[in-house]
Amino acid sequence: MDIRSYLLENNFKITMSKNYIDIINYNSIENVNSNNIILKLEQGKLAINGNNLVIKKLLNDEIVIIGSINSVEFR
């Protein structure tokens, strides 16, 4: 067994506060604008809706979005 694959998580995780959302283990970005960001996940799609949305951090497996977040929908 490879210890690295044992330690790495494949499920997505969300950490959220009023004006901040951190998503780990997303697959790709489908749509980006100041009111809507849609991410593709292994299990479906995640839509973040709000105002003045900005991608603050973008890594291969993690994205941080700031702005006035109104809703988060799992599709």
Secondary structure, DSSP 8 states (H G I E B T S, - for coil): --HHHHHS--S-EEEEETTEEEEES--EEEEE-SSEEEEEETTEEEEEEEEEEEEEEE-SSEEEEEEEEEEEEE-
